[in-house]
Amino acid sequence: MQKSRESGFLFCNMCSTMLILKSSKYAECPLCKTTRNAQEIIGKDIANVVSDEDIRRELGISLFGEKTQEDTELPKIKKACEKCQHPELVYTTRQTRSADEGQTTYYTCPNCGHRFTEG
């Protein structure tokens, strides 16, 4: 079967309504009654792929629990920056070694952007 590269082969040229195959000879628009030769339609595969991401984007919804980096507020600690002496740092932790060892703490200064690790 031939796969159509045109997006409008199955739609009315006048009003863009989806055509109905009335017989083996012609297709008809149910709205404006325009007819089209069925040979233009018969034998063509119709494929329309819509991903879940397309649907979420169209509806304006995000993944469950998804937060953007701007929405996320990192925890803060009263600890001076090594570079500018700002009194408060934000931090994250990660398990970078084996489970029986402690986590690594990553500090970032919100004032100068200096980053350093501990642990």
C-alpha positions in Angstrom: 0.0 0.0 0.0 1.1 3.5 -0.7 1.7 5.8 2.2 0.5 9.3 1.6 2.9 12.2 2.2 0.1 14.7 2.0 -1.7 15.6 5.2 -5.0 16.7 3.5 -5.7 13.8 1.1 -8.6 12.5 3.4 -10.1 16.0 4.0 -12.5 18.2 2.0 -10.7 20.8 -0.1 -13.5 23.3 0.5 -14.2 23.1 4.3 -11.5 20.7 5.7 -14.0 18.2 7.1 -13.0 14.5 7.0 -14.4 12.8 3.9 -16.6 9.7 4.0 -16.2 7.0 1.4 -19.7 6.7 -0.1 -18.8 4.1 -2.7 -15.8 2.7 -4.6 -16.1 5.7 -7.0 -16.3 8.8 -4.8 -15.9 10.2 -1.3 -18.2 12.9 0.0 -17.9 15.6 2.6 -20.7 15.2 5.1 -20.8 19.0 5.7 -20.7 20.7 2.3 -21.5 17.6 0.1 -18.4 18.2 -2.1 -17.3 14.9 -3.7 -13.8 13.7 -4.5 -12.6 10.8 -6.7 -12.1 7.8 -4.4 -9.0 6.7 -6.4 -7.2 9.6 -4.7 -7.9 8.0 -1.3 -8.2 4.2 -1.7 -5.1 2.2 -0.8 -3.4 4.9 1.2 -2.3 4.2 4.8 -3.4 6.8 7.4 -1.0 7.3 10.3 -1.3 9.9 12.9 1.2 9.7 15.8 0.5 11.7 19.0 2.8 11.3 21.9 1.8 11.7 25.5 4.2 14.7 25.6 2.2 16.3 22.7 -1.0 15.9 24.6 0.4 17.3 27.9 1.8 20.3 26.0 -1.5 20.9 24.2 -3.4 20.7 27.5 -0.8 22.7 29.4 -0.1 20.0 32.0 3.2 18.8 33.3 4.2 15.3 34.5 3.0 14.3 37.9 5.3 15.9 40.5 7.4 17.5 37.8 9.1 20.7 38.9 11.2 23.1 36.9 14.5 24.2 38.3 13.0 27.7 39.0 10.2 26.1 41.1 12.6 24.1 43.2 13.9 25.8 46.4 17.1 24.2 47.7 17.8 23.8 51.4 19.9 26.4 53.1 22.5 26.2 55.8 24.1 28.9 58.0 27.6 28.4 56.9 30.0 31.0 55.5 31.2 30.9 51.8 34.9 30.1 51.5 35.3 32.8 48.8 33.1 35.8 49.7 32.1 35.0 53.3 28.4 35.2 52.6 26.7 33.7 55.7 24.3 31.3 54.0 24.8 28.5 51.5 22.4 26.3 49.6 23.2 22.6 49.3 22.4 19.2 47.8 23.6 15.7 48.8 24.4 12.6 46.7 25.5 9.1 47.5 28.6 9.0 45.3 30.4 6.1 47.0 29.3 2.8 48.5 26.2 2.6 50.7 28.3 2.1 53.9 30.0 5.5 53.4 28.5 8.9 54.0 26.9 11.2 51.4 28.8 13.9 49.6 27.4 17.4 50.2 27.6 20.0 47.4 27.5 23.6 48.6 26.7 26.6 46.3 26.9 30.3 47.4 23.8 32.2 46.3 25.9 35.4 46.4 29.0 34.7 44.2 28.1 31.2 42.8 31.2 29.5 44.3 30.8 25.7 44.5 32.6 23.3 46.8 32.0 19.8 48.2 32.3 18.3 51.6 32.4 14.6 52.6 
